[in-house]
């Protein structure tokens, strides 16, 4: 499992023109099953967070495709997590997502 921290490089204003492409990107990878969760940070001036599953190399390639990253208006930090303790229902969800 991977936590993707998406940080605006110069605030949300320069990213605004790329939002439609970013939303389509999120929808694609949610639909493919790579993204389990995505959302805006609070405050929203920081960027967003994505929870992803799959091989790290795959997740790195997917992150590089984000229109925000391609345009240079956001940068990704990827933190890989090996879950140690989980609620049962979350364990089931993650096992299903892993295939």
N, CA, C and O of each residue as an XYZ file, in Angstrom:
396
protein
N       0.854     -1.161      0.000
C       0.000      0.000      0.000
C       0.902      1.226      0.000
O       1.991      1.216      0.573
N       0.427      2.284     -0.655
C       1.240      3.489     -0.804
C       0.395      4.724     -0.519
O      -0.749      4.824     -0.963
N       0.963      5.647      0.214
C       0.351      6.944      0.448
C       1.059      7.927     -0.477
O       2.277      8.096     -0.403
N       0.296      8.565     -1.337
C       0.848      9.532     -2.276
C       0.475     10.923     -1.781
O      -0.704     11.272     -1.715
N       1.475     11.703     -1.438
C       1.258     13.080     -1.026
C       1.466     13.949     -2.259
O       2.557     13.978     -2.828
N       0.439     14.643     -2.661
C       0.474     15.491     -3.853
C       0.529     16.932     -3.356
O      -0.441     17.436     -2.791
N       1.661     17.587     -3.568
C       1.843     18.939     -3.045
C       1.978     19.921     -4.195
O       2.775     19.729     -5.113
N       1.181     20.979     -4.121
C       1.313     22.047     -5.118
C       2.708     22.644     -5.023
O       3.227     22.858     -3.928
N       3.307     22.910     -6.168
C       4.644     23.497     -6.168
C       4.597     25.002     -5.952
O       5.561     25.591     -5.462
N       3.462     25.637     -6.322
C       3.350     27.092     -6.174
C       1.920     27.496     -5.842
O       1.433     28.508     -6.347
N       1.237     26.716     -4.997
C      -0.134     27.019     -4.612
C      -1.142     26.479     -5.608
O      -0.768     25.998     -6.678
N      -2.427     26.556     -5.258
C      -3.470     25.971     -6.093
C      -3.796     26.750     -7.370
O      -4.314     26.163     -8.320
N      -3.512     28.036     -7.422
C      -3.890     28.830     -8.596
C      -3.252     28.335     -9.896
O      -3.963     28.169    -10.887
N      -1.930     28.093     -9.927
C      -1.351     27.583    -11.180
C      -1.876     26.194    -11.577
O      -1.827     25.824    -12.750
N      -2.376     25.434    -10.603
C      -2.901     24.094    -10.890
C      -4.311     24.137    -11.472
O      -4.736     23.181    -12.120
N      -5.042     25.227    -11.252
C      -6.450     25.314    -11.636
C      -6.732     24.926    -13.091
O      -7.690     24.191    -13.328
N      -5.952     25.379    -14.077
C      -6.255     24.980    -15.456
C      -6.113     23.475    -15.712
O      -6.640     22.964    -16.701
N      -5.417     22.777    -14.842
C      -5.152     21.350    -15.037
C      -6.121     20.457    -14.251
O      -6.021     19.231    -14.304
N      -7.062     21.080    -13.519
C      -7.989     20.302    -12.687
C      -8.823     19.323    -13.508
O      -8.932     18.167    -13.098
N      -9.423     19.705    -14.647
C     -10.208     18.698    -15.396
C      -9.391     17.466    -15.777
O      -9.880     16.343    -15.653
N      -8.173     17.655    -16.232
C      -7.324     16.515    -16.575
C      -6.966     15.696    -15.358
O      -6.905     14.468    -15.427
N      -6.726     16.370    -14.230
C      -6.396     15.672    -12.986
C      -7.586     14.840    -12.519
O      -7.407     13.707    -12.071
N      -8.794     15.386    -12.616
C      -9.999     14.644    -12.210
C     -10.183     13.408    -13.096
O     -10.500     12.329    -12.596
N      -9.985     13.561    -14.404
C     -10.092     12.398    -15.310
C      -9.040     11.350    -14.958
O      -9.317     10.151    -14.983
N      -7.841     11.805    -14.631
C      -6.752     10.919    -14.200
C      -7.161     10.145    -12.947
O      -6.985      8.928    -12.885
N      -7.705     10.845    -11.951
C      -8.152     10.176    -10.716
C      -9.235      9.157    -11.024
O      -9.187      8.030    -10.531
N     -10.209      9.543    -11.836
C     -11.302      8.622    -12.170
C     -10.774      7.374    -12.870
O     -11.229      6.263    -12.600
N      -9.811      7.562    -13.771
C      -9.241      6.406    -14.474
C      -8.631      5.418    -13.488
O      -8.932      4.225    -13.537
N      -7.773      5.908    -12.592
C      -7.037      5.002    -11.715
C      -7.881      4.487    -10.561
O      -7.577      3.433    -10.002
N      -8.939      5.209    -10.190
C      -9.914      4.632     -9.252
C     -10.626      3.474     -9.956
O     -10.804      2.402     -9.380
N     -11.030      3.703    -11.203
C     -11.718      2.667    -11.978
C     -10.860      1.443    -12.222
O     -11.370      0.323    -12.249
N      -9.560      1.640    -12.402
C      -8.622      0.531    -12.620
C      -8.334     -0.235    -11.325
O      -7.817     -1.352    -11.361
N      -8.674      0.373    -10.175
C      -8.440     -0.274     -8.889
C      -7.114      0.070     -8.230
O      -6.818     -0.438     -7.148
N      -6.315      0.918     -8.856
C      -5.032      1.308     -8.264
C      -5.238      2.282     -7.113
O      -4.553      2.189     -6.095
N      -6.180      3.221     -7.263
C      -6.461      4.194     -6.207
C      -7.658      3.728     -5.399
O      -8.704      3.392     -5.954
N      -7.495      3.711     -4.086
C      -8.585      3.344     -3.188
C      -9.254      4.564     -2.579
O     -10.429      4.521     -2.212
N      -8.502      5.652     -2.473
C      -8.983      6.866     -1.826
C      -8.209      8.030     -2.411
O      -7.016      7.915     -2.689
N      -8.885      9.144     -2.598
C      -8.194     10.377     -2.967
C      -8.980     11.535     -2.403
O     -10.205     11.481     -2.293
N      -8.261     12.584     -2.047
C      -8.955     13.740     -1.502
C      -8.033     14.922     -1.318
O      -6.808     14.800     -1.326
N      -8.657     16.063     -1.153
C      -7.967     17.326     -0.946
C      -7.502     17.415      0.502
O      -8.178     16.928      1.408
N      -6.349     18.039      0.717
C      -5.886     18.275      2.084
C      -6.660     19.429      2.700
O      -7.308     20.204      1.996
N      -6.588     19.534      4.014
C      -7.191     20.645      4.733
C      -6.071     21.304      5.517
O      -5.534     20.681      6.433
N      -5.692     22.533      5.199
C      -6.303     23.389      4.187
C      -5.965     22.925      2.781
O      -4.969     22.235      2.560
N      -6.810     23.315      1.834
C      -6.651     22.830      0.464
C      -5.465     23.437     -0.265
O      -5.157     23.020     -1.382
N      -4.801     24.395      0.327
C      -3.639     25.012     -0.307
C      -2.436     24.080     -0.351
O      -1.472     24.360     -1.063
N      -2.470     22.982      0.391
C      -1.339     22.054      0.432
C      -1.314     21.103     -0.754
O      -0.240     20.799     -1.274
N      -2.479     20.626     -1.195
C      -2.548     19.661     -2.283
C      -3.541     18.567     -1.981
O      -4.685     18.847     -1.625
N      -3.117     17.313     -2.119
C      -4.023     16.195     -1.901
C      -3.281     14.954     -1.453
O      -2.055     14.929     -1.350
N      -4.081     13.911     -1.186
C      -3.551     12.627     -0.738
C      -4.272     11.530     -1.510
O      -5.478     11.607     -1.746
N      -3.518     10.516     -1.897
C      -4.072      9.358     -2.588
C      -3.574      8.104     -1.878
O      -2.399      8.023     -1.518
N      -4.444      7.137     -1.676
C      -4.064      5.826     -1.165
C      -4.111      4.867     -2.347
O      -5.151      4.708     -2.987
N      -2.981      4.231     -2.633
C      -2.872      3.382     -3.816
C      -2.370      1.996     -3.437
O      -1.712      1.809     -2.414
N      -2.699      1.033     -4.289
C      -2.214     -0.333     -4.116
C      -1.531     -0.779     -5.405
O      -1.757     -0.215     -6.476
N      -0.699     -1.793     -5.277
C       0.029     -2.336     -6.416
C       1.519     -2.201     -6.189
O       1.962     -1.672     -5.170
N       2.277     -2.679     -7.139
C       3.728     -2.593     -7.050
C       4.155     -1.128     -7.041
O       3.564     -0.301     -7.736
N       5.167     -0.811     -6.264
C       5.624      0.575     -6.172
C       6.015      1.138     -7.538
O       5.717      2.294     -7.837
N       6.675      0.336     -8.362
C       7.081      0.800     -9.683
C       5.869      1.229    -10.507
O       5.918      2.237    -11.212
N       4.785      0.463    -10.416
C       3.547      0.811    -11.118
C       2.995      2.128    -10.588
O       2.621      3.007    -11.365
N       2.943      2.264     -9.279
C       2.405      3.477     -8.660
C       3.258      4.691     -9.032
O       2.720      5.774     -9.262
N       4.565      4.525     -9.092
C       5.447      5.626     -9.506
C       5.147      6.050    -10.953
O       5.108      7.241    -11.259
N       4.937      5.067    -11.834
C       4.608      5.393    -13.232
C       3.267      6.120    -13.328
O       3.120      7.086    -14.077
N       2.290      5.636    -12.552
C       0.970      6.269    -12.543
C       1.079      7.707    -12.034
O       0.486      8.613    -12.621
N       1.820      7.927    -10.962
C       1.979      9.282    -10.415
C       2.601     10.218    -11.439
O       2.220     11.385    -11.528
N       3.544      9.720    -12.200
C       4.220     10.556    -13.203
C       3.282     10.972    -14.329
O       3.568     11.936    -15.039
N       2.161     10.262    -14.509
C       1.193     10.580    -15.557
C       0.208     11.669    -15.159
O      -0.486     12.212    -16.019
N       0.134     11.998    -13.879
C      -0.830     12.999    -13.423
C      -0.587     14.308    -14.175
O       0.543     14.796    -14.207
N      -1.630     14.885    -14.779
C      -1.454     16.165    -15.456
C      -0.849     17.254    -14.558
O      -0.150     18.138    -15.053
N      -1.104     17.201    -13.272
C      -0.462     18.144    -12.346
C       1.057     17.964    -12.375
O       1.802     18.942    -12.438
N       1.509     16.706    -12.328
C       2.950     16.434    -12.327
C       3.562     16.768    -13.687
O       4.645     17.348    -13.753
N       2.880     16.409    -14.760
C       3.385     16.672    -16.104
C       3.571     18.175    -16.316
O       4.553     18.601    -16.923
N       2.622     18.980    -15.814
C       2.688     20.436    -15.974
C       3.626     21.092    -14.966
O       3.932     22.279    -15.081
N       4.088     20.314    -13.968
C       4.999     20.869    -12.973
C       4.324     21.723    -11.914
O       4.989     22.485    -11.211
N       2.992     21.601    -11.794
C       2.282     22.401    -10.788
C       2.108     21.661     -9.464
O       1.642     22.235     -8.480
N       2.487     20.387     -9.448
C       2.450     19.591     -8.219
C       3.564     18.553     -8.276
O       3.997     18.140     -9.351
N       4.010     18.147     -7.110
C       5.041     17.110     -6.991
C       4.525     16.018     -6.069
O       3.793     16.281     -5.115
N       4.917     14.801     -6.369
C       4.496     13.639     -5.587
C       5.595     13.199     -4.625
O       6.782     13.210     -4.950
N       5.157     12.815     -3.437
C       5.996     12.062     -2.505
C       5.246     10.762     -2.257
O       4.070     10.781     -1.894
N       5.919      9.636     -2.452
C       5.278      8.333     -2.284
C       5.877      7.652     -1.058
O       7.090      7.462     -0.959
N       5.000      7.291     -0.131
C       5.404      6.600      1.087
C       4.777      5.211      1.044
O       3.553      5.081      1.034
N       5.601      4.183      1.018
C       5.107      2.815      1.008
C       4.920      2.357      2.447
O       5.778      2.571      3.304
N       3.772      1.719      2.691
C       3.405      1.283      4.037
C       3.122     -0.214      4.007
O       2.383     -0.699      3.151
N       3.709     -0.930      4.938
C       3.402     -2.349      5.131
C       2.460     -2.430      6.333
O       2.909     -2.357      7.477
N       1.145     -2.582      6.079
C       0.194     -2.575      7.190
C       0.497     -3.674      8.208
O       0.698     -4.835      7.853
N       0.523     -3.280      9.476
C       0.768     -4.226     10.550
C      -0.514     -4.623     11.270
O      -0.761     -5.805     11.509
N      -1.312     -3.646     11.608
C      -2.568     -3.884     12.305
C      -3.682     -3.203     11.529
O      -3.582     -2.026     11.183
N      -4.740     -3.948     11.260
C      -5.870     -3.440     10.493
C      -7.177     -3.916     11.089
O      -7.245     -4.990     11.687
N      -8.208     -3.116     10.923
C      -9.555     -3.609     11.210
C      -9.866     -4.707     10.207
O      -9.381     -4.671      9.076
N     -10.655     -5.662     10.603
C     -10.967     -6.794      9.732
C     -11.561     -6.392      8.400
O     -11.174     -6.933      7.364
N     -12.502     -5.444      8.406
C     -13.138     -5.054      7.152
C     -12.161     -4.328      6.233
O     -12.268     -4.441      5.012
N     -11.217     -3.588      6.794
C     -10.210     -2.917      5.973
C      -9.228     -3.945      5.407
O      -8.791     -3.815      4.263
N      -8.879     -4.958      6.191
C      -7.997     -6.017      5.708
C      -8.649     -6.704      4.495
O      -7.982     -6.959      3.493
N      -9.936     -6.996      4.590
C     -10.657     -7.641      3.486
C     -10.624     -6.764      2.245
O     -10.369     -7.255      1.145
N     -10.879     -5.474      2.410
C     -10.863     -4.554      1.280
C      -9.490     -4.514      0.629
O      -9.395     -4.570     -0.597
N      -8.438     -4.420      1.406
C      -7.088     -4.350      0.857
C      -6.681     -5.650      0.179
O      -5.997     -5.625     -0.844
N      -7.093     -6.787      0.735
C      -6.789     -8.065      0.098
C      -7.521     -8.181     -1.236
O      -6.960     -8.700     -2.201
N      -8.767     -7.704     -1.306
C      -9.516     -7.719     -2.565
C      -8.844     -6.808     -3.586
O      -8.732     -7.164     -4.759
N      -8.400     -5.640     -3.147
C      -7.753     -4.681     -4.046
C      -6.441     -5.217     -4.580
O      -6.071     -4.936     -5.720
N      -5.735     -5.984     -3.767
C      -4.436     -6.539     -4.181
C      -4.623     -7.653     -5.211
O      -3.678     -8.027     -5.905
N      -5.843     -8.178     -5.308
C      -6.124     -9.180     -6.315
C      -5.835    -10.542     -5.838
O      -6.022    -11.508     -6.578
